[in-house]
Amino acid sequence: MRNERGMISLRTKAGIEKARLDGVKFGRPVGKINRNSLYKAERIKIFLKAGKSYDWISKELSVSKKTISDIKKSLSSLSLLSLIH
């Protein structure tokens, strides 16, 4: 059983290495954005300005609280930039 598992592992690793040499890319494409992301980001901005809670927004739009926090930070940095100029 152990020898068979080792042989499977070796064949799998060899196949992955061959695929990489042939130019196959693995994993999620870098920078890929969900098509609803921009729509949801705009809605999050509106809800934040309206004073809605992170919990309410996350449930309403099915996004994480981290996403909401990131968008709020981007809003803060944009408002600081507008004060400078």
SVG drawing of the C-alpha trace seen along z (x, -y; Angstrom):
<svg xmlns="http://www.w3.org/2000/svg" viewBox="-30 -72 40 74">
<polyline fill="none" stroke="black" stroke-width="0.4" points="0.0,0.0 2.8,-2.4 4.7,-1.7 1.7,-2.1 1.0,-5.5 4.6,-6.5 4.3,-5.5 1.1,-7.6 2.7,-10.6 5.7,-10.3 3.5,-10.0 1.4,-13.0 4.5,-15.2 6.0,-14.2 2.7,-15.0 2.5,-18.4 6.1,-19.2 5.6,-18.2 2.5,-20.4 4.4,-23.3 7.2,-22.8 4.5,-22.8 3.3,-26.2 0.2,-25.2 -0.6,-27.7 -2.1,-26.5 -4.4,-28.3 -6.6,-31.4 -5.6,-34.0 -3.9,-37.0 -6.1,-40.1 -9.3,-38.3 -12.3,-40.3 -15.8,-39.0 -18.2,-40.7 -20.4,-41.9 -17.4,-43.4 -17.7,-46.9 -21.5,-47.0 -21.1,-45.7 -18.3,-48.2 -20.6,-51.1 -23.4,-49.7 -21.1,-49.3 -20.0,-53.0 -23.6,-54.1 -24.5,-52.0 -21.5,-53.2 -22.4,-56.9 -25.9,-56.1 -24.5,-54.8 -25.4,-51.2 -23.4,-48.7 -20.8,-46.3 -22.9,-43.4 -26.0,-44.6 -24.0,-45.4 -22.2,-42.0 -25.5,-40.1 -27.3,-42.3 -24.6,-42.0 -23.1,-38.6 -19.6,-40.1 -17.1,-39.8 -16.6,-42.5 -13.0,-42.6 -14.1,-43.7 -16.3,-46.4 -13.3,-47.6 -11.0,-47.7 -13.5,-49.8 -14.0,-52.1 -10.2,-52.5 -10.1,-53.3 -12.8,-55.9 -10.8,-57.5 -7.6,-57.7 -9.5,-59.2 -11.1,-61.9 -7.7,-62.7 -6.2,-63.1 -9.0,-65.5 -8.2,-67.6 -4.6,-67.9 -5.4,-69.2"/>
</svg>
